[in-house]
């Protein structure tokens, strides 16, 4: 049977490649794995999150006109150990969550930040293994 076998990368086209690369590297901690120019002239940078195989391709192609990111069009989601700690990390970079954090009874939660071009980034905290005694039904929070 012919079918796809795995997701390799997701592309986001940008107006300011270097500003976005710095954001994904310094704020999110992604690693730049390669950079090159495509045959049609696009500047491409591929980034990888720790623990993931899939890549994010950042693309700068001025010949196709300016990029205008529509609200709530698409987003990337990344796992973090703690939304509270990641919020402190953001503050060190002069940033804050654009929405959330929203915590659930099981200790899981999510929040959003905006990347430089306006793409949304979702940060997700996994549920804790168990609820502390006496904490059932109470929401966590930051």
Secondary structure, 3 states (H helix, E strand, C coil): CCCCCCCCEEEEEECCHHHHHHHHHHHCCCEEEEEEECCCCCEEEEEECCCCCCEEEEEECHHHCCCCCCCCCCEEEEEECCHHHHHHHHHHCCCCCCEEEEECCCCCEEEEEECCCCCEEEEEECCCCCCCCCCCCCCCCC
